[in-house]
Amino acid sequence: MSPPPRPAFPGPVQYGPLTLTSRYLLSPLAGFTTLPFRRIVRRIGGVGLATTDLVNARALLTRNERTMQMVETHPEDRPFAVQIFGSEPDVMADAARLLVELGVDTIDINMGCPVNRIAGAGAGAGMMCNTSGTLKLAQTVVEAVKVPVTVKMRLGWDSENLTAPFFAREFEKIGVAAVAIHGRTREQGFSGTVSLPGIRAVVEAVEKIPVVGNGDVRSVADAAKMISETGCQAVSIGRAALANPWIFRQLCEWEQTGSFAPAGTFDERLELMLLQYSFLEERYGSDRAIILFRKMAHWYLKGMRVQKKMRGDFQQVRTADEMRAAIAAFRAAGPVDGNRTGVLKDVEIAVPKGPVDKW
Ligand SMILES: Cc1cc2nc3c(=O)[nH]c(=O)nc-3n(C[C@H](O)[C@H](O)[C@H](O)COP(=O)(O)O)c2cc1C
């Protein structure tokens, strides 16, 4: 298939004084966009900014061990954003100050999480139901720190309340540096399709801050469509990066040259998997690393066309030795379709849906 035509790209994306090296960003995926995964996509290249999973601002202030692990970074992981959630302006501002001490480049406020536990408590997407409280919270955070503060939100609570354009405009006035917009409402969860006109309305509502379009971008063609139909300056990609961590590099190549190389071969994907495991093992030791790794390996192995039975068996590995034996077996068997060094056929990989009420 020939690459899509390139739209007229706007200039480099600026988050206040911070210039992003590409307009293709890694969207936060709780439980997946951990430091080891971020290092992997960074090594492949093309990522303009990566963000942590959402972090509880209150837990951050208690320096809870698991929470501190979530905000760990690495020289390869720059520029780097931490996403925080909460409903109390002072707690959010204190958390932001702490993050600046820890060296983050930019702070993102979560205003899109649909999970009841978060949205029901007035944080995440729940913030879209409280105009004055939300603007006060954002302003308090913006005024607390010198680094750029951004907001990630949905189109609105439901189709009757598409408040994202209003919020984007007001956020710009109080100094928010950029907004990312997942083109669905809270009510939609992950169902239906992303509304490109809805994202466009947000682009049209702001004067000059960048709008990051987000949702269902799985290929260069999808990103081309999002940029040309919405006018967004940047695109963030979540689930598709699990199946194809090369997508950011492909997008940059396409932007610069009009064409792009295929995603990694079987052998390259295997190397990447092993590298990610080594990052996990280095940080957590092999017992926890294996548990964390099985979840990510699920995506890699599907993309690599490893036989279904072997993929199932891999979910049972318990020790580093068992894991290495399983990897050796994958290497020996190769893909069920294609070869180790050629272009693998694209497959549709089911993505996590994040059920609205159960997250
Ligand atoms: C499993 C999962 C976890 C997510 N975690 C977060 C999160 O921590 N913070 C956030 O702002 N969005 C989160 N999202 C939403 C994504 O960042 C993104 O907005 C959404 O998946 C649509 O983009 P995509 O189609 O490129 O994945 C999550 C989505 C999924 C599926």
The ligand as a Gaussian input file, in Angstrom:
#p B3LYP/6-31G(d) Opt

LIG

0 1
 C       -5.376000       0.059000      29.418000
 C       -5.464000       1.544000      29.264000
 C       -4.924000       2.384000      30.226000
 C       -5.007000       3.786000      30.098000
 N       -4.436000       4.590000      31.048000
 C       -4.510000       5.930000      30.915000
 C       -3.887000       6.795000      31.864000
 O       -3.257000       6.357000      32.844000
 N       -3.999000       8.139000      31.660000
 C       -4.673000       8.675000      30.585000
 O       -4.752000       9.899000      30.438000
 N       -5.239000       7.872000      29.667000
 C       -5.162000       6.530000      29.803000
 N       -5.709000       5.732000      28.839000
 C       -6.260000       6.366000      27.622000
 C       -5.177000       6.455000      26.530000
 O       -4.114000       7.303000      26.896000
 C       -5.766000       6.985000      25.226000
 O       -6.353000       8.243000      25.459000
 C       -6.826000       6.049000      24.643000
 O       -6.427000       4.684000      24.758000
 C       -7.109000       6.361000      23.169000
 O       -5.907000       6.348000      22.431000
 P       -5.412000       5.032000      21.606000
 O       -6.574000       4.609000      20.751000
 O       -4.211000       5.524000      20.835000
 O       -5.073000       3.986000      22.615000
 C       -5.657000       4.347000      28.968000
 C       -6.199000       3.503000      28.004000
 C       -6.119000       2.116000      28.120000
 C       -6.704000       1.251000      27.069000

